[in-house]
Amino acid sequence: MKISFANPEMPDKGVVVVGVLDGRKLTESAKELDKKMGGGLVRAMKASRFKGSKGHSLPVLVPGGTKLDRVLLVGLGKAANIDARAMQALGGNIYAALSTKGHAAVQVLVDAIDN
């Protein structure tokens, strides 16, 4: 798996990872992607037990009409508890969830979080 850093841009194909805070609160990138998917992310969360808790993730089937291969929602937990160590652990969780899936590249959309 290739890991690189670039300016944020909403991808239109491939694999995308976005964050969700406790209480199913979407980050700005997740909101933008949810809108692009016609509310698919919110519906997927409502149909599951995923609440945005730290360490939890939810793979989402992508509906027709988009060229995305996969979306992974990752729980960020409480905004006040997000620090460098939490983000490092999150990176490990993302890698564990996707490294064996055969994707050449994954785009992780990281947003500034007010805590």
C-alpha distances in whole Angstrom, upper triangle without the diagonal:
4,7,10,13,16,19,19,20,20,17,19,16,13,12,14,14,18,20,23,26,29,31,28,29,26,25,26,22,23,26,25,23,25,28,26,25,29,29,26,25,28,29,26,27,31,30,28,29,26,28,25,26,23,21,21,19,20,18,20,21,21,24,26,26,23,20,17,15,15,16,16,19,18,22,23,26,29,29,31,29,25,25,22,22,22,19,17,18,16,13,13,14,12,9,11,12,9,7,9,10,8,7,5,6,8,11,13,16,18,22,25,27,30,32
4,7,10,13,16,17,18,18,16,18,16,13,12,14,14,18,20,24,26,29,32,29,29,26,24,25,21,22,26,24,22,25,28,25,26,29,29,27,25,29,30,28,28,32,32,30,31,28,29,26,27,24,22,23,21,22,20,22,22,22,26,26,26,23,20,18,16,16,17,17,20,19,22,23,26,29,28,30,28,25,24,22,22,22,18,17,18,17,13,14,16,13,11,14,15,12,10,13,13,11,9,7,5,8,10,12,15,17,21,23,26,29,31
4,7,10,14,14,16,17,15,18,16,14,13,13,13,16,18,21,24,27,29,27,26,24,21,22,19,20,24,23,21,24,26,25,25,29,28,26,24,27,29,27,27,31,31,29,30,26,27,24,25,22,20,21,19,21,20,21,23,22,26,27,27,23,21,18,17,17,17,16,18,17,20,20,24,26,25,27,25,22,21,18,19,19,15,14,16,14,11,12,14,12,10,14,15,12,11,15,15,14,11,10,7,7,9,10,13,14,18,20,22,26,27
4,7,10,12,13,15,14,17,16,15,14,13,14,16,18,22,24,27,30,28,26,24,21,21,18,20,23,22,20,24,26,24,25,29,28,27,25,28,30,28,28,32,33,31,31,28,28,25,26,24,22,23,21,23,22,23,24,24,27,28,27,23,21,19,19,18,18,18,19,19,21,21,25,27,25,27,26,22,21,18,20,20,16,15,17,16,13,15,17,14,13,17,18,15,15,18,18,17,14,12,9,9,9,10,12,13,16,18,21,25,26
4,7,9,11,14,14,17,17,16,15,14,14,15,17,20,22,26,28,26,25,22,19,18,16,18,21,20,19,23,24,23,24,28,27,26,24,27,30,28,28,31,32,31,31,27,27,24,25,23,22,23,22,23,22,23,25,24,27,28,27,24,22,19,20,19,18,18,19,18,21,20,23,25,23,25,24,20,19,17,19,19,15,15,18,16,13,16,18,15,15,19,19,17,17,21,21,20,17,15,12,11,9,9,10,10,13,15,18,22,24
4,6,8,12,12,15,16,15,15,14,14,15,17,21,23,27,29,27,25,21,18,17,15,18,20,18,18,21,23,21,23,26,26,26,24,27,29,28,28,32,33,32,32,29,28,25,27,25,24,25,23,24,23,24,25,24,26,27,26,22,21,19,20,20,19,19,20,20,22,21,25,26,24,26,25,22,21,19,21,21,17,18,21,18,16,19,20,18,18,22,22,20,20,23,23,22,18,16,13,12,9,10,10,11,13,15,19,22,24
4,6,10,11,15,16,17,16,14,15,15,17,20,22,26,28,26,23,20,17,15,13,16,18,16,16,20,21,19,22,25,25,25,23,26,28,28,28,31,32,32,32,29,28,25,27,25,25,26,24,25,24,24,26,24,26,27,25,22,21,19,21,21,19,20,20,20,22,21,25,25,23,25,25,21,21,20,23,22,18,20,22,20,18,21,22,19,20,24,24,22,23,26,25,24,21,19,15,14,11,11,10,10,11,13,17,20,23
4,7,9,13,14,15,14,12,12,12,14,17,19,23,25,22,20,17,13,12,9,12,14,12,13,16,17,16,18,21,21,21,19,22,25,24,24,27,29,28,29,25,25,22,24,23,23,23,21,22,21,21,23,21,23,24,22,19,18,16,19,18,16,17,17,17,20,19,22,23,20,23,23,20,20,19,22,21,17,19,21,18,17,20,21,18,19,23,22,20,22,25,24,23,20,19,15,13,9,9,7,8,9,12,15,18,21
4,6,9,12,13,13,11,12,12,15,18,21,24,25,23,21,17,14,12,9,12,13,11,11,15,15,13,16,19,19,19,18,21,23,23,23,26,28,28,29,26,25,23,25,25,25,24,22,22,21,20,21,19,20,21,19,16,15,14,17,17,15,17,17,18,21,20,24,25,23,26,26,23,23,23,25,23,20,22,24,20,19,22,22,19,21,24,22,20,22,25,23,23,19,18,15,13,9,10,8,10,11,14,17,20,23
4,7,9,11,11,9,11,11,14,16,19,23,24,20,19,15,13,11,8,10,11,8,7,11,12,10,12,15,16,16,15,18,20,20,20,23,25,25,26,23,23,21,24,24,24,23,20,19,18,17,18,15,17,18,16,12,12,11,14,14,12,14,15,17,19,20,23,24,23,26,26,23,24,24,26,24,21,23,24,20,19,22,22,18,20,23,21,19,22,24,22,22,18,18,15,12,9,10,8,11,12,15,18,21,24
4,6,7,8,7,10,11,15,18,21,25,25,22,21,17,16,14,11,12,14,11,9,13,13,11,12,16,17,16,15,19,21,20,21,24,25,25,27,24,24,22,25,24,24,23,20,19,17,16,16,13,15,16,14,10,9,8,11,11,11,13,15,17,20,21,24,26,25,28,28,25,26,25,27,25,22,23,24,20,19,22,21,17,19,22,19,17,19,21,19,18,15,15,12,10,8,10,9,13,15,18,21,24,27
4,7,9,9,13,14,17,20,23,27,27,23,23,19,18,16,13,14,15,12,10,13,13,9,11,14,16,15,15,19,20,19,21,24,24,25,27,24,26,24,27,27,26,25,21,20,17,15,15,12,13,13,11,7,6,6,10,11,11,15,16,19,22,24,27,29,28,31,31,28,29,29,30,28,25,26,27,23,22,24,23,20,21,23,21,19,21,22,19,19,15,15,13,12,11,13,13,16,18,22,24,27,30
4,7,8,12,14,18,21,24,27,28,24,24,20,20,19,15,15,17,15,12,15,15,12,12,16,18,16,16,20,21,19,21,24,24,25,27,24,26,24,27,27,25,24,20,19,16,14,13,11,12,12,11,7,5,4,7,9,10,13,16,19,22,24,27,30,29,32,32,29,30,29,30,28,25,26,26,23,21,23,22,18,19,21,19,16,18,19,16,15,12,12,11,10,10,13,13,17,20,23,25,29,31
4,7,10,13,17,20,23,26,27,24,24,20,20,19,16,16,18,16,13,16,17,14,14,18,19,17,16,20,21,19,21,24,24,23,25,23,25,23,25,25,23,22,18,17,14,13,13,11,13,14,14,10,7,5,5,7,9,11,15,17,21,22,26,28,28,31,30,27,28,27,28,26,23,23,23,20,18,20,19,15,16,18,15,12,14,15,12,12,8,9,7,7,8,11,13,17,19,23,25,29,31
4,7,10,14,17,20,23,24,21,21,18,17,18,14,13,16,15,12,14,17,15,14,18,18,15,14,18,19,17,18,22,21,20,22,19,21,19,21,21,19,18,14,13,10,11,11,10,13,15,15,12,10,6,5,5,6,8,11,13,17,19,22,25,25,28,27,24,25,24,24,22,19,20,20,16,15,16,15,12,12,14,12,9,12,13,10,11,8,9,7,5,6,8,11,14,17,21,22,26,28
4,7,10,13,17,20,21,18,18,14,13,14,10,10,13,12,9,12,14,13,12,16,16,14,12,16,17,15,16,20,20,19,21,18,19,16,19,18,17,16,13,12,10,10,12,11,14,16,16,12,11,8,8,6,5,6,9,11,14,16,19,22,21,25,24,21,22,21,22,20,17,18,18,15,13,16,14,11,13,15,12,11,13,15,13,14,11,12,9,6,5,6,7,11,13,17,19,22,24
4,7,10,14,16,18,15,15,12,11,13,9,9,12,12,10,12,15,14,14,17,16,14,12,15,17,14,15,18,19,18,18,15,16,13,15,15,14,13,10,10,9,10,13,12,16,18,19,15,15,11,11,9,6,5,6,7,11,12,15,18,18,21,20,17,19,18,19,16,13,15,15,11,11,13,11,8,11,13,11,10,13,15,14,15,13,14,11,7,6,5,6,9,11,15,16,20,21
4,7,10,14,15,12,11,8,7,9,7,5,9,10,8,10,13,13,13,16,14,13,10,13,15,14,13,17,18,17,17,14,14,11,13,13,13,12,10,10,11,11,14,14,17,19,19,16,17,13,14,11,8,7,5,6,9,10,13,15,15,18,18,15,17,17,18,15,13,15,15,11,12,15,13,10,14,15,13,13,16,19,17,19,16,18,15,11,9,6,5,7,9,12,13,16,18
4,7,10,12,10,9,7,6,9,8,7,10,12,11,12,15,16,16,18,15,15,11,13,16,14,12,16,18,16,16,12,11,8,10,10,11,10,9,10,12,13,16,16,19,22,23,20,20,17,17,14,11,9,6,5,6,6,9,12,11,15,14,12,14,15,16,13,11,14,13,10,12,14,12,11,14,16,14,15,18,21,20,22,19,21,18,14,12,9,8,7,8,11,10,14,15
4,7,8,6,6,5,6,9,10,7,10,13,12,12,15,16,16,17,14,14,10,11,14,12,10,13,15,14,13,10,8,5,8,9,11,10,9,10,13,13,17,17,20,23,24,21,22,19,20,16,12,10,7,6,5,6,8,10,10,14,13,12,15,17,17,14,13,16,15,12,14,16,14,13,17,18,16,17,21,23,22,24,22,24,21,17,16,13,11,11,10,12,11,13,14
4,6,6,5,6,7,11,12,10,12,15,15,15,17,20,19,20,17,17,13,13,16,15,12,14,17,15,14,11,8,5,7,8,11,11,11,13,16,17,20,21,23,27,27,25,26,23,23,20,16,14,10,9,6,5,5,6,7,10,11,10,13,16,16,13,13,16,15,13,16,18,15,16,19,20,18,20,23,26,25,28,26,27,24,21,19,15,14,12,11,12,9,11,11
4,6,6,9,11,14,16,14,15,18,18,17,20,22,21,22,19,19,15,14,16,16,12,14,16,14,12,9,6,4,5,8,11,10,12,13,17,18,21,23,25,28,29,27,29,25,26,22,18,16,12,11,7,7,5,5,8,11,11,11,15,18,18,14,15,18,16,14,18,19,17,17,21,21,20,22,25,27,27,30,28,30,27,23,22,19,18,16,15,16,12,13,12
4,5,9,12,15,17,14,14,18,18,16,19,22,21,21,17,17,14,12,14,14,10,11,14,13,11,9,5,6,8,11,14,13,14,14,18,18,21,22,24,28,28,27,29,26,26,23,19,17,13,13,10,10,8,9,11,13,14,15,19,22,21,18,19,22,20,18,21,22,20,20,24,24,22,24,27,29,28,31,30,32,29,25,24,21,19,18,17,18,15,15,15
4,6,9,13,14,11,11,15,15,13,15,18,17,17,13,13,10,8,11,11,7,9,12,11,10,8,5,5,8,11,14,12,12,12,15,14,18,19,20,24,25,23,25,22,23,19,16,14,10,10,9,10,9,11,12,15,16,16,19,22,22,18,18,21,20,17,20,21,18,18,22,22,20,22,25,27,26,28,27,29,26,22,21,18,17,16,15,17,14,16,16
4,7,10,11,9,9,13,13,12,14,17,17,17,14,14,11,10,13,13,10,12,15,15,14,11,8,7,10,13,15,14,14,14,17,16,19,20,21,25,25,23,25,22,23,20,16,15,11,11,10,10,10,10,10,14,15,14,18,20,21,18,17,21,20,17,20,22,19,19,23,23,21,23,26,28,27,29,27,29,26,22,20,17,15,14,13,14,11,13,13
4,6,8,5,6,9,10,9,11,14,14,14,12,12,9,9,12,12,10,13,16,15,15,12,10,9,12,14,16,14,13,13,15,14,17,17,19,22,22,20,22,19,20,17,14,13,9,10,10,10,11,12,12,15,16,15,18,20,21,18,17,20,19,16,18,21,18,17,21,22,20,21,24,26,25,27,24,26,23,19,17,14,12,12,10,12,11,13,14
4,5,5,6,9,10,10,12,14,15,16,14,15,12,12,16,16,14,16,19,18,18,15,13,11,13,14,16,15,14,15,16,16,19,18,21,23,23,20,22,19,21,18,14,13,10,11,10,10,12,12,11,14,15,13,16,18,19,16,15,18,18,15,17,20,18,16,20,22,20,20,24,26,25,27,24,25,22,18,15,12,9,9,7,9,8,10,13
4,5,5,6,9,10,11,13,14,15,14,15,13,13,17,17,16,19,21,21,22,18,17,14,17,18,20,19,17,18,18,18,20,19,20,23,22,19,21,18,21,19,15,15,13,14,14,13,15,16,13,17,18,16,18,20,22,19,17,20,21,18,19,22,21,19,22,24,22,22,25,28,26,28,25,25,22,18,15,13,9,9,7,9,9,11,14
4,5,5,6,8,10,11,12,14,13,14,12,13,17,16,16,19,21,21,21,18,17,15,18,18,19,18,16,16,16,15,18,16,18,20,19,16,17,15,17,15,12,12,11,12,14,13,16,17,15,19,20,17,19,20,22,19,16,19,20,17,17,20,19,16,19,22,20,19,22,25,23,24,21,22,18,15,12,10,6,8,7,10,11,14,17
4,5,5,6,9,10,10,12,10,11,8,10,13,13,12,15,17,17,18,15,14,12,15,16,17,16,13,13,13,12,15,14,16,18,18,15,17,14,16,14,10,10,8,10,12,12,15,16,15,19,19,17,20,21,22,19,17,20,20,16,17,20,18,16,19,21,18,18,21,24,22,23,21,22,19,15,13,11,8,10,9,12,13,15,18
4,5,5,6,9,10,11,9,10,9,9,13,13,13,15,17,18,19,16,15,14,17,19,20,19,17,16,16,14,17,15,16,19,18,16,18,16,18,16,13,14,12,14,14,15,17,18,16,20,21,19,22,23,25,22,20,23,23,20,21,24,22,19,23,24,22,22,25,27,25,27,24,25,22,19,16,14,11,12,11,14,14,16,18
4,5,5,6,9,10,10,11,10,12,15,15,16,18,20,21,22,19,19,17,21,21,23,21,19,17,17,15,17,15,16,17,16,14,16,14,17,16,13,14,13,16,17,17,20,21,19,23,24,22,24,25,27,24,21,24,25,21,22,25,23,20,23,25,23,22,25,27,25,26,23,24,21,18,15,14,11,13,12,14,15,18,21
4,5,5,6,9,9,9,8,10,13,13,14,16,18,18,20,17,18,16,20,21,21,19,16,15,14,12,13,11,12,14,13,11,13,11,13,12,9,11,11,14,16,17,20,21,20,24,24,22,24,25,26,23,21,23,24,20,20,23,21,18,21,23,20,19,22,24,22,23,20,21,18,15,13,12,10,13,13,16,17,20,22
4,5,5,6,5,6,5,7,9,10,11,13,15,16,18,16,16,15,19,20,21,19,16,14,14,11,12,11,11,14,13,12,14,13,15,13,10,12,11,14,16,17,19,21,20,24,25,23,25,27,28,24,22,25,25,21,22,24,22,19,23,24,21,20,24,25,23,24,22,24,21,18,16,15,13,15,15,18,18,20,23
4,5,5,6,8,9,10,12,13,14,16,18,19,21,19,19,18,22,24,25,22,20,18,17,14,15,13,13,14,13,12,15,14,17,16,14,16,15,18,19,20,22,23,23,26,27,25,28,29,31,27,25,28,28,24,25,28,25,23,26,27,24,24,27,29,26,27,24,26,23,20,18,17,15,17,17,19,20,22,24
4,6,8,9,10,12,13,14,16,18,19,20,23,21,21,20,24,25,26,23,20,18,17,14,14,11,11,12,10,9,11,11,14,14,12,15,15,18,20,22,24,26,25,28,29,27,29,30,31,28,26,28,28,25,25,27,25,22,25,27,23,22,26,27,24,25,22,23,21,18,16,16,15,17,17,20,21,24,27
4,6,5,7,10,10,11,13,15,16,17,20,18,19,19,23,24,24,22,18,16,14,11,11,8,7,9,8,8,11,10,13,12,11,13,14,17,19,21,24,25,25,29,29,27,30,30,31,28,26,28,28,24,24,27,24,21,24,25,22,21,24,25,22,23,21,23,21,18,17,17,16,19,19,22,23,25,28
4,6,8,9,9,11,14,14,15,18,21,19,20,20,24,26,26,23,20,18,17,13,13,11,9,11,10,10,14,14,16,15,14,16,16,19,21,23,25,26,26,30,31,29,32,33,34,30,29,31,30,27,27,30,27,24,27,28,25,24,28,29,26,27,25,26,24,22,20,20,19,21,21,24,24,26,28
4,6,6,6,9,10,11,12,15,17,16,16,17,20,23,23,21,18,15,15,12,12,11,10,13,13,13,16,15,17,15,13,15,14,17,18,20,22,23,23,27,28,26,29,31,31,28,26,29,28,25,26,28,25,23,26,27,23,23,27,28,25,27,25,27,25,22,20,19,18,20,19,22,22,24,26
4,6,5,6,9,10,11,12,15,14,15,16,19,21,22,18,16,12,12,8,9,8,8,11,12,11,14,13,14,12,10,12,12,15,17,19,21,23,23,27,27,26,29,30,30,27,25,28,27,23,24,26,23,20,23,24,20,20,24,25,22,24,22,24,22,20,18,18,17,20,20,23,23,25,27
4,5,5,6,9,10,11,13,11,12,12,16,18,18,15,12,10,10,7,9,9,10,14,15,13,16,13,14,12,9,10,8,12,13,16,17,19,20,24,24,22,25,26,27,23,22,24,23,19,21,22,19,18,21,21,18,18,22,23,21,23,21,23,21,18,17,16,15,17,17,20,19,22,23
4,5,5,6,9,10,12,11,11,12,15,18,19,16,14,11,13,10,12,12,13,16,17,17,19,17,18,15,12,13,10,13,14,16,17,18,19,23,23,22,26,27,28,24,23,26,25,21,23,25,21,20,23,24,20,21,25,26,24,26,24,27,25,21,20,19,17,18,18,21,19,21,23
4,5,5,6,9,12,11,12,14,17,20,21,17,15,12,13,10,11,12,12,15,17,16,19,17,18,15,13,14,12,15,16,19,20,21,23,26,26,26,29,30,30,27,26,28,27,23,25,26,23,22,25,25,21,22,26,26,24,26,25,28,26,23,22,21,20,22,22,24,23,25,26
4,6,5,6,10,9,11,12,15,18,18,14,12,8,9,7,8,10,11,15,17,16,18,16,16,13,11,11,10,13,14,17,18,20,22,25,25,24,27,28,28,25,24,26,24,21,22,23,20,18,22,21,18,19,22,23,20,23,22,25,23,20,20,19,19,20,21,24,23,25,26
4,5,5,7,6,7,9,12,15,15,12,10,8,10,9,12,13,15,18,20,19,21,18,18,15,12,11,9,11,11,14,15,17,19,22,22,21,25,26,26,22,22,24,22,19,21,22,19,18,21,21,17,19,23,24,22,25,23,26,24,21,20,19,18,19,20,22,20,22,23
4,5,7,8,9,12,14,18,18,15,14,11,13,12,14,15,16,20,21,21,23,21,21,18,16,15,13,15,14,17,17,19,21,24,24,24,27,29,29,25,25,28,25,22,25,26,22,22,25,24,21,23,26,27,25,28,27,30,28,25,24,22,22,23,23,25,23,25,25
4,7,9,11,14,16,19,19,15,14,11,12,11,12,14,15,19,21,21,23,20,20,17,15,15,14,16,16,19,19,22,24,27,26,26,29,31,30,27,27,29,26,23,25,26,22,22,25,23,20,22,25,25,23,27,26,29,28,25,25,23,23,25,25,27,26,28,28
4,5,8,11,13,16,16,12,11,8,11,10,13,15,17,20,23,22,24,21,20,17,15,14,12,13,13,17,17,19,22,25,24,24,27,28,27,24,24,26,23,20,23,23,19,19,22,21,17,20,23,23,22,25,25,28,27,23,23,22,22,23,24,26,24,26,26
4,6,9,10,13,13,10,10,9,12,13,16,18,20,24,26,25,26,23,23,19,17,15,12,13,12,15,14,17,20,22,21,22,25,27,25,22,22,24,21,19,22,22,18,19,22,20,17,20,24,24,23,26,26,29,28,24,24,22,23,23,23,25,23,25,24
4,6,7,10,11,7,7,7,10,11,15,17,19,23,25,23,24,21,21,17,14,12,9,9,8,11,11,14,17,19,18,18,22,23,22,18,19,21,18,16,19,19,15,16,19,18,15,18,21,22,21,24,24,27,25,21,21,19,19,19,20,22,20,22,21
4,6,9,11,8,9,10,13,14,17,19,21,25,26,25,26,23,23,19,16,14,10,10,7,10,9,11,14,16,16,16,20,22,21,17,18,20,18,16,19,20,16,17,20,20,17,20,23,25,24,27,26,29,26,23,22,19,19,18,18,20,17,19,18
4,6,8,7,8,9,13,14,17,19,21,25,26,24,25,22,22,18,15,12,8,7,4,6,6,9,11,14,13,13,16,18,18,14,14,17,15,12,15,17,14,14,18,17,16,18,21,23,22,25,24,26,24,20,19,16,16,15,15,16,14,16,15
4,6,6,8,11,14,16,20,22,25,28,30,27,28,25,24,20,17,14,11,8,5,6,4,8,11,13,11,12,15,17,16,12,13,16,13,11,15,16,13,14,18,17,16,19,21,23,23,26,25,28,25,22,21,18,18,17,17,18,15,17,16
4,6,9,12,15,18,21,23,26,30,31,28,28,25,24,21,18,14,11,8,5,5,4,8,10,12,9,9,12,14,12,8,10,12,10,8,12,12,10,12,15,15,14,17,20,22,22,25,24,26,24,20,20,16,17,15,16,17,14,16,15
4,7,10,13,16,20,22,25,29,30,27,27,24,22,19,16,13,11,7,6,7,8,11,14,15,13,12,14,15,12,9,10,11,8,7,10,10,7,9,12,11,11,14,16,18,19,22,21,24,22,18,19,16,17,16,17,19,17,20,18
4,7,10,13,17,19,22,26,27,25,25,21,20,17,14,10,9,6,5,8,9,13,15,17,15,14,17,18,16,13,13,14,11,9,12,12,8,10,13,12,10,14,16,18,18,21,21,23,21,18,18,16,17,17,18,20,18,21,20
4,7,10,13,15,19,22,24,21,21,18,17,13,10,7,5,4,6,9,11,15,16,19,17,16,18,19,18,14,14,15,13,10,12,12,8,8,12,11,8,11,14,16,15,18,17,20,18,15,16,13,15,15,17,19,18,21,21
4,6,10,12,15,19,21,19,19,16,14,11,8,6,5,7,8,12,14,17,19,22,20,19,22,22,21,18,17,19,16,13,15,15,12,11,14,13,10,12,15,16,15,18,17,20,19,15,16,14,15,17,18,21,20,23,23
4,7,9,13,16,18,16,16,12,11,7,6,4,6,9,11,15,17,20,22,25,23,22,24,24,23,20,19,20,18,15,16,16,13,11,13,13,9,10,13,14,12,15,14,17,16,13,14,14,15,17,19,22,22,25,26
4,6,9,13,15,13,14,11,10,7,5,6,7,11,13,17,19,22,23,26,25,24,26,26,26,23,21,23,21,18,18,19,16,14,16,16,12,13,16,17,14,17,15,18,17,14,15,15,16,18,20,23,23,26,27
4,6,10,12,11,12,9,8,6,7,9,11,14,17,20,23,26,26,30,29,27,30,30,30,26,25,26,24,21,21,22,19,17,19,18,15,14,18,17,14,16,15,18,18,16,16,17,18,21,22,26,26,29,30
4,7,9,7,8,7,7,6,7,10,12,16,19,21,24,27,27,31,30,28,30,30,31,27,25,27,26,22,22,23,21,18,20,20,17,16,19,19,16,17,15,18,17,15,15,16,17,20,22,25,26,29,30
4,6,7,9,9,10,10,11,14,15,19,22,24,27,29,29,33,33,31,33,34,34,31,29,30,29,26,26,27,24,22,24,24,20,19,23,23,19,20,19,21,20,18,18,20,20,23,24,28,28,31,33
4,6,8,9,10,12,13,17,19,22,25,28,30,33,33,36,36,34,36,36,37,34,32,33,32,29,28,30,27,24,26,27,23,22,24,24,20,21,19,22,21,20,20,22,22,25,26,30,31,34,36
4,7,9,12,13,14,18,20,23,26,28,31,33,33,37,37,34,36,36,37,34,32,34,33,30,29,31,29,25,27,28,25,23,26,26,22,23,20,22,21,20,19,21,21,24,26,29,30,33,35
4,6,9,10,11,15,17,20,24,26,28,31,30,34,34,31,33,33,34,31,29,30,30,26,26,27,26,22,24,25,22,20,23,23,20,20,17,19,17,16,16,18,18,21,22,26,27,31,33
4,6,9,11,15,17,21,24,26,29,32,31,35,34,31,33,32,33,31,28,29,29,26,24,26,24,21,22,24,21,18,20,21,17,17,14,15,15,14,14,17,17,21,23,26,28,31,34
4,6,7,11,14,17,20,22,26,28,28,31,31,28,30,29,30,27,24,25,25,22,21,22,21,17,18,20,17,15,17,18,15,15,12,13,12,11,11,13,14,18,20,24,25,29,31
4,7,10,14,16,20,22,26,29,29,32,31,28,30,29,29,27,24,25,24,21,20,21,19,16,16,18,15,12,14,15,11,11,9,11,11,10,11,14,15,19,22,25,27,30,32
4,7,10,13,16,19,22,25,25,29,28,25,27,26,26,24,21,22,21,18,17,18,16,13,14,15,12,10,13,14,10,12,10,12,11,9,11,12,14,17,19,23,24,27,29
4,7,10,13,16,19,21,22,25,24,22,24,24,24,21,19,20,19,16,15,17,14,11,14,15,11,10,14,15,12,14,12,15,13,10,10,10,11,14,16,20,20,24,25
4,6,10,12,15,19,19,22,21,19,21,21,21,18,16,17,16,12,13,14,11,8,11,12,9,9,13,14,12,15,13,15,13,10,10,9,11,13,15,19,19,22,23
4,7,9,12,15,16,19,18,16,19,19,19,16,14,16,15,11,13,14,11,10,13,14,11,12,15,17,16,18,16,19,16,13,12,10,11,12,13,16,16,19,20
4,6,9,13,13,17,15,13,15,16,16,12,11,13,11,8,10,11,8,8,11,12,10,12,15,17,16,19,17,20,17,13,13,10,11,11,13,15,14,17,18
4,6,9,11,14,12,11,14,15,15,11,11,13,11,8,12,13,10,10,14,14,13,15,18,20,20,23,21,23,21,17,16,13,13,12,13,15,13,16,15
4,7,7,10,9,7,10,12,12,8,8,12,10,8,11,13,11,12,15,16,15,17,20,22,22,25,23,25,22,18,17,13,13,11,11,12,10,13,12
4,6,9,7,8,11,14,13,9,11,14,12,11,14,15,13,15,18,18,17,20,23,25,25,28,26,28,25,22,21,17,16,14,14,14,11,13,11
4,5,5,7,11,14,14,11,12,16,15,13,17,18,17,18,21,22,21,24,26,29,29,31,30,31,28,25,23,19,18,15,14,14,10,11,8
4,5,6,9,12,13,11,12,15,15,14,17,19,18,18,22,23,22,24,27,29,29,32,30,31,27,24,22,18,16,13,12,10,7,7,5
4,6,8,12,13,11,13,16,16,15,18,20,20,21,24,25,25,27,29,32,32,34,32,33,30,27,25,21,19,16,14,12,9,8,5
4,6,10,10,8,10,13,13,13,16,17,17,18,21,22,22,24,26,29,30,32,30,32,29,25,24,20,19,16,15,14,11,11,8
4,7,8,6,7,10,11,10,13,15,15,16,19,20,20,22,24,27,27,29,28,28,25,22,20,16,16,12,12,11,8,10,8
4,6,5,6,9,10,11,13,15,15,17,19,20,21,23,24,27,28,30,28,28,25,22,21,17,17,13,13,12,10,12,10
4,5,5,6,9,10,11,13,14,15,17,19,20,21,22,25,27,28,26,26,23,21,19,16,16,13,14,13,13,14,14
4,5,5,6,9,10,11,12,14,16,17,19,20,21,24,26,27,26,26,24,21,20,17,18,15,16,16,15,17,16
4,5,5,6,9,10,10,12,14,15,16,18,20,23,24,26,24,25,23,20,19,15,16,13,14,14,13,15,14
4,5,5,6,9,10,10,12,14,15,17,18,21,22,23,22,22,19,16,15,12,13,10,12,12,12,15,14
4,5,5,7,9,10,11,13,14,16,16,19,21,22,21,21,19,16,16,13,15,13,15,15,16,18,18
4,5,5,6,9,10,11,12,14,15,18,20,22,21,22,19,17,17,14,16,14,16,17,17,19,18
4,5,5,6,9,10,11,12,14,17,18,20,18,20,17,14,14,11,12,11,14,15,15,18,17
4,5,5,6,9,10,11,11,15,16,17,16,17,14,12,12,9,12,11,14,16,16,20,20
4,5,5,6,9,10,10,13,15,17,16,17,15,13,15,12,15,15,18,19,20,23,22
4,5,5,6,9,10,12,14,16,16,17,16,13,14,12,15,15,17,19,19,22,22
4,5,5,6,8,11,12,14,13,14,12,10,11,9,12,12,16,18,19,22,22
4,5,5,5,9,10,12,11,12,11,9,12,11,14,15,18,21,22,25,25
4,6,6,8,10,12,13,15,14,12,15,14,17,18,21,23,24,27,27
4,6,8,8,11,11,14,13,11,14,13,16,17,20,23,23,26,26
4,6,5,8,8,10,10,8,11,12,15,17,20,23,24,28,28
4,6,7,7,9,10,10,13,13,17,19,22,25,26,30,30
4,6,8,11,12,12,16,17,20,22,26,29,29,33,33
4,6,9,11,11,14,16,19,21,25,28,29,33,33
4,6,9,10,14,16,20,22,26,29,30,34,35
4,6,7,11,13,16,19,23,26,28,32,33
4,7,10,13,17,19,23,26,28,32,34
4,7,10,13,16,19,23,25,28,30
4,6,10,13,16,19,21,25,27
4,6,9,13,16,18,22,24
4,6,10,13,15,19,20
4,7,10,12,16,18
4,7,9,13,15
4,6,10,12
4,7,10
4,6
4
